[in-house]
Amino acid sequence: MKKKRLLLWLILPAVLWFSACNTEINTDDKTGSTMSVNLRAKSGDDVKARLVFWRESDYHGLDSVPAIPYCVCLPGNPINSYQSSTNLPYNTGVPYPNTYEKLHVTGYSPQELLPENGSGQDVLSGDYRTVPLTDKYKGGKSDILSCSGTYTGSEEQPFDGQQTHLLFEHASTRIIFKLERDKGTEGLLMFRNARIELPDTYAPQSLQWQGDNYHLVGCNSDYDYFGEERLRTRTETNSILIDETLVLDTLYIATHKTVQESHPGIFYLKLIADRSDGNFEEGSYIEEEVEWIIPIDIKEGGNGQTIENLKAGHSYEITITFMLNSFRLEAAEEEWEDHVVVDVQIINEE
């Protein structure tokens, strides 16, 4: 995969199909067609979605007033199974309203997430303006998807007759962490048990309806606070080898409406590793769990202006190279969608 390389800097050291409808069933043969929707996900995974249909009047009041959806559906197959190209849209089995009014449809994935105060037995229950994440999805290891509610349909202009798709997009920012060790450390310093942590503010907590979409929201905490909800990569127990790029882990983080708005462009991470001058042999100097807190000032390439914040749907690689008295940090764009170009500011080690 082709990546855009960015500037280098030194840092000194499973659910069944189900639907429910909040309306009377229309039995008129002329106006009783059921709703079908073409779906598409930008994720390549076999993920399933929860579809939420809203009446026009309820949809436009969601920012201030809770409402009961017109219909909620749990398709039994992955999102990308229902496409116009295969002529197999998802059929809800539910008629359009007999008033010919327009409906809005939105949704999210994973499918099993329930709305606030919702029930697994009644899909219409709960407040669909907030969808709390379960512990399984709070650790930053899952790609959460959501879609805009601007996609509309009616009896006169059915969803599947428009040759467009309800598009599920990434609600998180993806960061791939890699580790390297510079040749200059050979015979002098070694590192093992390396891991990276991110502050609580990036830890996904819920999907929140704001405007016309579900946004992934993190903890309401300061931008450099590493508390109980902090995100953690896996720990690489082996020693970092010379001239080898180690893919440490991938984290999917929440970046919508966080405290980054008051600290634009600042992205903090904590690097933790054991350090030795003797290959961790008996008698060598070992200082376990040495920590380096690294603030990264993310700027747009070309004009040097700090970006407002990290954005959903953007994906980056961050490669940290262990050196004798410093780190080398490299940032690169990944091809998720269209991304801004970023530079990384020089940061001195404490």
C-alpha positions as CSV (number, residue, x, y, z in Angstrom):
1,M,0.0,0.0,0.0
2,K,1.4,3.4,-1.0
3,K,1.8,5.8,1.9
4,K,2.6,9.5,2.0
5,R,5.8,9.9,4.0
6,L,6.0,12.8,6.4
7,L,8.9,14.7,8.0
8,L,11.3,13.0,10.4
9,W,12.1,14.6,13.7
10,L,14.3,13.8,16.7
11,I,12.7,13.5,20.1
12,L,15.3,13.8,22.7
13,P,14.7,11.7,25.5
14,A,-23.7,-12.3,16.6
15,V,-27.3,-11.5,16.4
16,L,-30.3,-13.0,14.5
17,W,-32.3,-10.9,12.0
18,F,-34.9,-8.8,13.8
19,S,-37.0,-5.7,13.2
20,A,-39.6,-3.8,15.0
21,C,-41.9,-1.1,13.7
22,N,-43.5,1.8,15.6
23,T,-46.5,2.2,13.3
24,E,-49.7,0.5,12.1
25,I,-49.1,-2.0,9.3
26,N,-50.4,-0.7,6.0
27,T,-52.4,-3.4,4.2
28,D,-53.3,-1.4,1.1
29,D,-51.8,-3.2,-1.9
30,K,-51.1,0.0,-3.6
31,T,-49.2,1.6,-0.7
32,G,-47.9,-1.5,1.1
33,S,-44.5,-2.0,-0.3
34,T,-41.8,-2.9,2.2
35,M,-38.7,-0.8,2.7
36,S,-35.4,-2.1,1.2
37,V,-32.1,-0.4,1.7
38,N,-28.7,-0.7,-0.1
39,L,-25.9,-0.7,2.5
40,R,-22.1,-0.3,2.2
41,A,-19.3,-0.2,4.8
42,K,-15.9,1.4,4.4
43,S,-14.6,-1.3,6.8
44,G,-13.4,-4.5,5.1
45,D,-14.5,-6.6,8.0
46,D,-17.6,-8.7,8.1
47,V,-19.4,-6.4,10.5
48,K,-23.2,-6.2,11.1
49,A,-25.2,-3.1,11.6
50,R,-28.2,-1.8,13.5
51,L,-30.5,0.3,11.3
52,V,-32.7,3.0,12.9
53,F,-35.5,4.6,10.8
54,W,-37.0,7.9,11.9
55,R,-40.0,9.9,10.9
56,E,-39.2,13.3,9.5
57,S,-40.6,15.3,12.4
58,D,-38.8,13.1,15.0
59,Y,-35.5,13.1,13.2
60,H,-35.2,16.9,13.2
61,G,-35.9,17.1,16.9
62,L,-33.4,14.5,18.1
63,D,-30.8,17.0,19.3
64,S,-33.2,18.2,22.0
65,V,-36.0,15.6,22.4
66,P,-35.9,11.8,22.6
67,A,-38.2,9.9,20.3
68,I,-39.3,6.4,19.5
69,P,-37.9,5.2,16.1
70,Y,-40.3,4.3,13.4
71,C,-38.4,1.1,12.9
72,V,-35.3,-0.7,14.1
73,C,-33.7,-3.6,12.2
74,L,-30.9,-6.0,12.9
75,P,-29.8,-7.5,9.5
76,G,-28.5,-11.0,9.8
77,N,-25.7,-10.6,7.3
78,P,-22.6,-8.3,7.1
79,I,-23.2,-4.8,5.9
80,N,-21.6,-5.2,2.5
81,S,-23.9,-8.2,1.7
82,Y,-26.7,-5.7,0.8
83,Q,-25.6,-3.8,-2.3
84,S,-27.2,-2.5,-5.4
85,S,-24.4,-4.0,-7.5
86,T,-25.6,-7.5,-6.5
87,N,-29.3,-6.5,-6.7
88,L,-29.7,-7.8,-3.1
89,P,-30.7,-4.9,-0.9
90,Y,-31.7,-5.4,2.7
91,N,-35.4,-5.9,2.9
92,T,-36.8,-4.8,6.3
93,G,-40.1,-6.5,5.8
94,V,-41.7,-3.3,7.1
95,P,-44.0,-1.1,5.0
96,Y,-43.5,2.6,4.5
97,P,-45.8,4.9,6.4
98,N,-49.3,5.1,4.9
99,T,-49.0,8.9,5.0
100,Y,-46.4,9.0,2.2
101,E,-44.1,10.9,4.6
102,K,-40.3,10.8,4.2
103,L,-38.2,8.7,6.5
104,H,-34.6,9.1,7.6
105,V,-32.4,6.1,8.2
106,T,-29.2,5.9,10.1
107,G,-27.3,3.3,12.1
108,Y,-24.1,2.0,13.7
109,S,-22.0,-1.0,14.1
110,P,-21.4,-3.2,16.2
111,Q,-25.0,-4.3,16.0
112,E,-25.2,-5.6,19.5
113,L,-24.7,-2.3,21.2
114,L,-27.9,-1.1,22.9
115,P,-29.2,2.5,23.2
116,E,-29.2,4.1,26.6
117,N,-31.7,2.3,28.9
118,G,-32.4,-0.1,26.0
119,S,-33.4,-3.7,26.0
120,G,-32.3,-6.7,24.0
121,Q,-35.9,-8.0,24.0
122,D,-37.4,-4.7,22.7
123,V,-35.3,-3.0,20.0
124,L,-37.5,0.1,20.1
125,S,-36.8,0.8,23.8
126,G,-34.2,3.2,25.1
127,D,-32.9,6.5,24.0
128,Y,-31.2,6.1,20.6
129,R,-29.4,9.5,20.9
130,T,-26.8,7.8,23.1
131,V,-25.3,4.3,22.5
132,P,-22.9,3.4,25.4
133,L,-20.1,1.1,24.4
134,T,-19.7,-2.1,26.4
135,D,-16.3,-3.0,28.0
136,K,-15.5,-5.2,25.0
137,Y,-15.4,-2.1,22.8
138,K,-13.9,0.5,25.2
139,G,-10.3,-0.6,24.8
140,G,-9.6,1.0,21.5
141,K,-9.2,-2.4,19.7
142,S,-12.4,-2.2,17.6
143,D,-13.4,-0.2,14.5
144,I,-16.7,1.5,15.3
145,L,-18.8,2.5,12.4
146,S,-21.7,5.0,12.0
147,C,-23.6,6.6,9.2
148,S,-25.3,9.9,8.4
149,G,-29.1,10.2,8.8
150,T,-29.3,12.4,5.6
151,Y,-30.3,9.3,3.5
152,T,-34.1,9.5,3.1
153,G,-36.8,7.5,1.4
154,S,-40.6,7.3,1.0
155,E,-43.3,5.3,-0.7
156,E,-42.9,7.6,-3.7
157,Q,-39.1,7.6,-3.6
158,P,-38.0,4.3,-2.1
159,F,-34.6,3.9,-0.6
160,D,-33.5,1.2,-2.9
161,G,-34.8,2.9,-6.0
162,Q,-32.2,5.7,-5.7
163,Q,-29.2,3.6,-6.6
164,T,-27.3,5.0,-3.6
165,H,-26.1,3.3,-0.4
166,L,-26.5,3.9,3.3
167,L,-22.7,4.4,3.9
168,F,-21.2,3.2,7.2
169,E,-17.9,5.1,7.9
170,H,-15.2,4.9,10.5
171,A,-16.3,6.8,13.7
172,S,-12.7,6.5,15.1
173,T,-9.2,7.7,14.3
174,R,-6.9,4.8,13.6
175,I,-3.3,4.8,14.8
176,I,-0.8,2.1,14.0
177,F,2.2,2.0,16.3
178,K,5.6,0.6,15.2
179,L,8.9,0.3,17.0
180,E,12.5,0.2,15.7
181,R,16.0,0.3,17.3
182,D,18.8,2.3,15.8
183,K,22.0,0.6,14.9
184,G,23.9,3.1,17.1
185,T,22.5,1.3,20.2
186,E,24.2,-2.0,19.3
187,G,26.2,-3.4,22.2
188,L,25.3,-0.4,24.3
189,L,21.5,-0.4,25.0
190,M,18.7,-2.8,24.6
191,F,14.9,-2.4,25.1
192,R,12.2,-4.9,25.9
193,N,8.7,-5.1,27.4
194,A,7.8,-2.0,25.3
195,R,4.3,-0.7,25.2
196,I,2.4,2.5,24.5
197,E,-0.4,4.1,26.4
198,L,-2.8,7.0,25.5
199,P,-4.7,9.3,27.8
200,D,-8.2,8.6,29.0
201,T,-9.7,11.3,26.7
202,Y,-9.1,9.1,23.7
203,A,-10.8,6.0,25.2
204,P,-14.1,5.4,23.3
205,Q,-17.1,5.5,25.7
206,S,-20.2,6.0,23.6
207,L,-21.8,6.9,20.3
208,Q,-23.6,10.2,20.6
209,W,-26.1,11.6,18.1
210,Q,-25.0,15.2,17.2
211,G,-26.3,17.0,14.2
212,D,-27.0,14.3,11.6
213,N,-24.7,11.4,12.7
214,Y,-23.4,9.3,15.5
215,H,-20.0,10.4,16.8
216,L,-17.6,8.4,18.9
217,V,-17.0,10.2,22.2
218,G,-14.2,9.6,24.7
219,C,-13.7,10.3,28.4
220,N,-14.3,13.8,29.7
221,S,-10.8,14.2,31.1
222,D,-7.8,16.3,30.6
223,Y,-5.7,15.8,27.4
224,D,-2.6,14.5,29.3
225,Y,-4.4,12.4,32.0
226,F,-3.5,8.7,32.1
227,G,-6.1,7.2,34.4
228,E,-8.1,4.0,34.7
229,E,-9.6,4.3,31.2
230,R,-6.3,4.9,29.4
231,L,-5.7,3.0,26.3
232,R,-2.9,0.4,26.1
233,T,-1.2,-1.4,23.3
234,R,0.0,-4.9,23.7
235,T,3.4,-5.4,25.4
236,E,6.3,-6.6,23.2
237,T,8.1,-8.8,25.7
238,N,11.0,-9.6,23.3
239,S,14.0,-7.3,22.9
240,I,13.7,-4.8,20.1
241,L,16.1,-5.9,17.4
242,I,18.4,-3.8,15.2
243,D,17.1,-3.0,11.7
244,E,13.7,-4.6,12.3
245,T,10.4,-2.7,12.2
246,L,8.0,-4.2,14.8
247,V,4.3,-3.6,14.4
248,L,3.4,-3.1,18.0
249,D,-0.4,-2.6,17.8
250,T,-3.3,-0.7,16.3
251,L,-5.7,1.5,18.4
252,Y,-9.0,3.0,17.3
253,I,-9.4,6.2,19.3
254,A,-12.2,8.7,20.0
255,T,-11.4,12.2,18.8
256,H,-14.8,13.9,18.6
257,K,-15.6,16.8,21.0
258,T,-12.7,16.0,23.3
259,V,-10.6,18.5,25.2
260,Q,-8.4,18.8,22.1
261,E,-10.6,21.7,21.2
262,S,-9.0,23.7,24.0
263,H,-5.5,22.3,23.2
264,P,-5.6,22.1,19.4
265,G,-3.3,19.7,17.7
266,I,-1.7,18.3,20.9
267,F,-1.6,14.5,21.0
268,Y,0.0,12.8,24.0
269,L,1.4,9.3,24.3
270,K,3.4,7.4,27.0
271,L,6.1,5.1,26.0
272,I,7.1,2.5,28.6
273,A,10.0,0.0,28.3
274,D,12.7,-1.9,30.2
275,R,16.2,-0.6,29.4
276,S,19.5,-2.5,29.8
277,D,23.2,-1.9,28.9
278,G,24.0,-5.6,29.0
279,N,21.4,-7.6,27.1
280,F,19.4,-8.0,30.4
281,E,22.1,-10.5,31.6
282,E,22.9,-10.9,35.3
283,G,25.0,-8.0,36.5
284,S,23.9,-5.6,33.8
285,Y,22.2,-2.3,34.6
286,I,18.4,-2.7,34.3
287,E,15.9,0.1,35.0
288,E,12.4,-1.4,34.6
289,E,9.5,0.5,33.2
290,V,11.2,3.7,32.2
291,E,8.5,6.1,31.1
292,W,8.7,8.8,28.5
293,I,5.6,11.1,28.0
294,I,5.7,12.5,24.5
295,P,3.5,15.4,23.4
296,I,3.1,15.5,19.6
297,D,2.2,18.8,17.9
298,I,0.4,17.8,14.8
299,K,0.6,20.3,11.9
300,E,-0.7,20.5,8.4
301,G,2.0,19.8,5.8
302,G,3.1,22.8,3.8
303,N,1.7,25.7,5.8
304,G,2.9,24.6,9.3
305,Q,-0.5,25.5,10.9
306,T,-1.6,23.4,13.9
307,I,-4.7,21.4,13.0
308,E,-7.8,21.8,15.2
309,N,-7.9,18.1,16.3
310,L,-7.6,14.6,15.1
311,K,-10.6,13.6,13.0
312,A,-12.7,10.4,12.6
313,G,-11.8,8.4,9.5
314,H,-8.2,9.5,9.4
315,S,-5.5,6.9,9.9
316,Y,-1.8,7.3,10.8
317,E,1.3,5.3,11.4
318,I,3.6,6.4,14.2
319,T,7.0,4.8,14.3
320,I,9.3,5.3,17.3
321,T,13.0,4.4,16.9
322,F,15.0,3.9,20.1
323,M,18.4,5.6,20.0
324,L,21.2,6.1,22.5
325,N,20.0,9.4,23.9
326,S,16.9,10.2,22.0
327,F,14.0,8.8,20.0
328,R,13.4,9.3,16.3
329,L,9.7,9.7,15.5
330,E,8.1,9.3,12.0
331,A,4.5,9.9,11.1
332,A,2.9,8.6,7.9
333,E,-0.6,8.7,6.4
334,E,-2.4,5.4,5.9
335,E,-4.9,5.0,3.1
336,W,-8.2,4.8,5.0
337,E,-9.8,7.8,3.4
338,D,-8.5,11.3,2.4
339,H,-6.1,12.6,5.1
340,V,-4.3,15.8,6.0
341,V,-0.6,15.8,5.8
342,V,1.0,16.1,9.3
343,D,4.4,17.2,10.6
344,V,5.7,16.4,14.1
345,Q,7.3,19.0,16.2
346,I,10.7,18.5,17.9
347,I,10.1,17.7,21.6
348,N,12.9,17.6,24.2
349,E,13.2,14.7,26.6
350,E,12.9,15.6,30.3
